[in-house]
Amino acid sequence: MTAQPLASFRYMTFDVVGTLIDFEGGLISALSQIAADQGVSLDGEEALAHYRAARYMPEAQLFPDDLARVYTVIAPKLGLDPDPSHGERLRQAVADWQPFADSVAALAELKKKYRLIAMTNAQRWAFEDFNEKLGYPFHAAFTTDDTGTEKPDPAFFEQVFRFVEQEGADKNAILHVAQSQYHDIGVSRSLGMTNCWIQRRHAQPGYGGTIEPAQFTKPDYHFTSMAGLAAAAEAGPS
């Protein structure tokens, strides 16, 4: 089955943390600084594995406030001091997380043709900082504070569907763009959306800091960068 042409979409919805913002790089950098201050050498992939396990505990709170709790869970496993002050430092470091090198330019190009909507599992306070770094490209934005839930809960997506319906469109007018198979690609397929997987970890094994899906979902579109998506949209039909 041939994917719906890129030119036919009115909207592109985006996962933000991990797709547009370098979540793994930012997390490892902040943990490495904390570790260095304590004279500890940090293995980034090991830290991501421990983060992933801690982040999806039943007692997890909203992201990124939950980073303060996560730190106290993973610190002993990494040989770090578990004092809560370091956890708060990790949470505050989110303000320093940066976009991937191609995110800002790609979004600026895509904004010329599509209405861009952010769909993020981050809280509004963090999203506002990310949005500024990304150049304010979004037509609308949905955070966990707005939706009261997190992806992959279909209820998050349903709120976006209702929004575009108010603008005279439906989910067939949306291309959902994300790096997480677990949070985005699988559920968007189950909801009948056309999706685009940005495989940010294409040069690395495993799922890093993101939970592994129960099963892999083959996306409708697949790129290893946002630049690839922007170029394909600019090229139009072959």
C-alpha positions as CSV (number, residue, x, y, z in Angstrom):
1,M,0.0,0.0,0.0
2,T,1.4,3.4,-1.0
3,A,1.6,6.0,1.7
4,Q,-0.5,9.2,1.3
5,P,1.5,11.8,-0.6
6,L,3.2,14.3,1.7
7,A,1.7,17.2,-0.2
8,S,-1.8,16.0,0.7
9,F,-1.5,16.7,4.4
10,R,-2.7,19.9,6.0
11,Y,-1.1,19.2,9.4
12,M,2.0,17.6,10.8
13,T,1.9,16.7,14.4
14,F,5.2,16.3,16.3
15,D,6.6,14.5,19.2
16,V,9.1,17.0,20.7
17,V,11.4,15.4,23.3
18,G,13.6,12.9,21.4
19,T,12.4,13.9,17.9
20,L,13.1,17.6,17.9
21,I,14.9,18.1,21.2
22,D,18.0,16.0,21.9
23,F,16.7,14.4,25.1
24,E,19.3,11.7,25.3
25,G,22.2,14.1,24.7
26,G,20.8,16.6,27.2
27,L,20.2,13.9,29.9
28,I,23.7,12.4,29.5
29,S,25.4,15.8,29.5
30,A,23.6,16.8,32.7
31,L,24.3,13.5,34.5
32,S,28.0,13.6,33.3
33,Q,28.4,17.0,34.8
34,I,27.0,15.8,38.1
35,A,29.2,12.7,38.0
36,A,32.3,14.7,37.1
37,D,31.7,17.0,40.2
38,Q,31.7,13.8,42.2
39,G,34.8,12.3,40.6
40,V,32.8,9.6,38.9
41,S,33.1,8.4,35.2
42,L,29.7,7.9,33.6
43,D,28.7,5.5,30.8
44,G,26.0,7.2,28.8
45,E,24.2,4.1,27.5
46,E,24.2,2.5,30.9
47,A,22.7,5.7,32.4
48,L,20.0,5.7,29.7
49,A,19.1,2.1,30.5
50,H,18.7,2.9,34.2
51,Y,16.8,6.1,33.4
52,R,14.4,4.1,31.2
53,A,13.7,1.6,33.9
54,A,13.2,4.3,36.6
55,R,11.1,6.6,34.3
56,Y,8.4,3.9,33.8
57,M,8.0,2.9,37.4
58,P,4.4,3.0,38.7
59,E,5.2,5.9,41.0
60,A,6.5,8.0,38.0
61,Q,5.3,11.6,37.9
62,L,5.0,14.0,35.0
63,F,8.0,14.7,32.9
64,P,10.4,16.5,33.4
65,D,9.5,17.2,37.0
66,D,10.0,13.4,37.5
67,L,13.7,13.7,36.8
68,A,14.2,14.7,40.4
69,R,12.8,11.4,41.5
70,V,14.5,9.4,38.8
71,Y,17.9,10.7,39.9
72,T,17.5,9.4,43.4
73,V,16.6,5.9,41.9
74,I,19.4,5.6,39.4
75,A,22.2,7.4,41.4
76,P,23.2,4.4,43.5
77,K,23.4,2.2,40.3
78,L,25.7,4.7,38.7
79,G,27.9,5.2,41.8
80,L,26.6,8.7,42.4
81,D,25.5,10.5,45.6
82,P,21.7,10.1,45.7
83,D,21.1,13.4,47.6
84,P,17.9,15.0,46.3
85,S,19.7,18.3,45.5
86,H,21.4,16.6,42.6
87,G,18.0,15.4,41.4
88,E,16.7,18.9,41.4
89,R,19.9,20.0,39.5
90,L,19.1,17.3,36.9
91,R,15.5,18.6,36.5
92,Q,16.6,22.2,36.1
93,A,19.2,21.2,33.5
94,V,16.3,20.5,31.1
95,A,16.4,24.3,30.3
96,D,19.8,23.6,28.7
97,W,18.6,20.8,26.4
98,Q,19.1,21.8,22.8
99,P,17.4,21.0,19.5
100,F,19.0,18.4,17.2
101,A,21.1,20.2,14.6
102,D,18.5,19.9,11.9
103,S,15.3,20.6,13.8
104,V,15.0,24.4,13.6
105,A,15.7,24.6,9.8
106,A,13.5,21.7,9.0
107,L,10.5,23.0,11.0
108,A,10.9,26.5,9.4
109,E,10.7,24.9,6.0
110,L,7.8,22.6,6.9
111,K,5.9,25.5,8.4
112,K,5.6,27.1,5.0
113,K,3.4,24.2,3.8
114,Y,1.8,22.7,6.9
115,R,0.2,23.6,10.2
116,L,2.6,22.2,12.8
117,I,1.2,20.9,16.1
118,A,3.3,19.8,19.0
119,M,2.2,16.7,21.0
120,T,4.6,16.3,23.9
121,N,4.8,14.3,27.0
122,A,6.6,17.2,28.6
123,Q,4.9,19.7,31.0
124,R,4.0,23.1,29.7
125,W,6.9,24.9,31.5
126,A,9.4,22.7,29.7
127,F,7.7,22.9,26.4
128,E,7.7,26.7,26.4
129,D,11.5,26.6,26.7
130,F,11.8,24.0,23.9
131,N,9.4,26.0,21.7
132,E,11.6,29.1,22.0
133,K,14.7,27.1,21.1
134,L,12.9,25.7,18.1
135,G,11.9,29.1,16.8
136,Y,8.2,29.1,17.7
137,P,7.1,27.0,14.7
138,F,3.9,25.6,16.1
139,H,0.3,26.4,15.1
140,A,-0.9,24.7,18.3
141,A,0.6,22.6,21.1
142,F,-0.6,19.9,23.5
143,T,1.3,19.1,26.6
144,T,0.6,16.7,29.5
145,D,-0.7,19.7,31.5
146,D,-3.2,20.4,28.7
147,T,-4.4,16.8,28.1
148,G,-4.1,15.3,31.5
149,T,-2.5,12.2,30.1
150,E,0.6,11.0,28.2
151,K,1.2,9.3,24.9
152,P,0.7,6.4,24.1
153,D,-2.8,7.0,25.6
154,P,-5.2,7.3,22.7
155,A,-7.0,10.0,24.7
156,F,-4.0,12.3,24.0
157,F,-4.4,11.9,20.3
158,E,-8.2,12.2,20.5
159,Q,-7.9,15.7,21.8
160,V,-5.8,16.7,18.8
161,F,-8.3,15.2,16.5
162,R,-11.0,17.3,18.1
163,F,-8.9,20.4,17.6
164,V,-8.4,19.8,13.9
165,E,-12.0,19.0,13.5
166,Q,-12.8,22.5,14.8
167,E,-10.7,23.8,11.9
168,G,-12.6,21.8,9.4
169,A,-10.2,18.8,9.0
170,D,-9.9,15.3,10.3
171,K,-7.1,12.9,11.2
172,N,-6.6,12.0,7.5
173,A,-5.2,15.5,7.1
174,I,-2.5,14.8,9.7
175,L,1.0,13.2,9.3
176,H,2.2,12.3,12.8
177,V,6.0,12.6,13.1
178,A,8.0,11.0,15.9
179,Q,11.0,9.0,17.0
180,S,9.3,6.8,19.6
181,Q,7.9,3.5,18.4
182,Y,6.3,3.0,21.8
183,H,4.8,6.4,22.5
184,D,3.9,7.4,18.9
185,I,4.3,5.2,15.9
186,G,2.4,2.1,17.2
187,V,-0.5,4.0,18.7
188,S,-0.8,6.4,15.7
189,R,-1.1,3.3,13.4
190,S,-3.8,1.8,15.6
191,L,-5.7,5.0,15.5
192,G,-5.6,5.1,11.7
193,M,-3.2,7.9,11.2
194,T,-0.4,8.2,8.6
195,N,2.9,8.3,10.4
196,C,6.5,9.2,9.9
197,W,9.3,7.6,12.0
198,I,12.4,9.8,12.6
199,Q,14.9,7.2,13.6
200,R,17.3,9.4,15.6
201,R,19.2,6.3,17.0
202,H,19.8,4.8,13.5
203,A,23.5,4.6,14.2
204,Q,23.1,3.1,17.7
205,P,21.7,-0.2,18.8
206,G,18.6,-0.5,21.0
207,Y,16.1,2.1,22.2
208,G,18.2,4.1,24.5
209,G,16.2,6.1,27.0
210,T,12.9,5.2,25.4
211,I,10.9,2.2,26.3
212,E,11.0,-0.7,23.8
213,P,7.7,-1.4,22.1
214,A,6.0,-4.7,22.4
215,Q,6.3,-5.0,18.7
216,F,7.8,-2.9,15.9
217,T,5.5,-0.9,13.7
218,K,6.6,-0.3,10.1
219,P,6.0,3.4,9.5
220,D,4.4,4.9,6.4
221,Y,7.4,7.3,6.1
222,H,10.9,6.7,7.5
223,F,13.8,9.1,7.8
224,T,16.8,9.2,10.0
225,S,16.6,13.0,10.4
226,M,14.2,15.9,10.2
227,A,16.2,17.2,7.4
228,G,15.2,14.1,5.4
229,L,11.6,14.8,6.0
230,A,11.9,18.4,5.1
231,A,13.7,17.6,1.8
232,A,11.1,15.0,0.8
233,A,8.3,17.5,1.5
234,E,10.1,20.1,-0.6
235,A,10.7,17.7,-3.4
236,G,7.0,16.7,-3.6
237,P,5.7,13.8,-5.7
238,S,8.4,11.8,-7.6
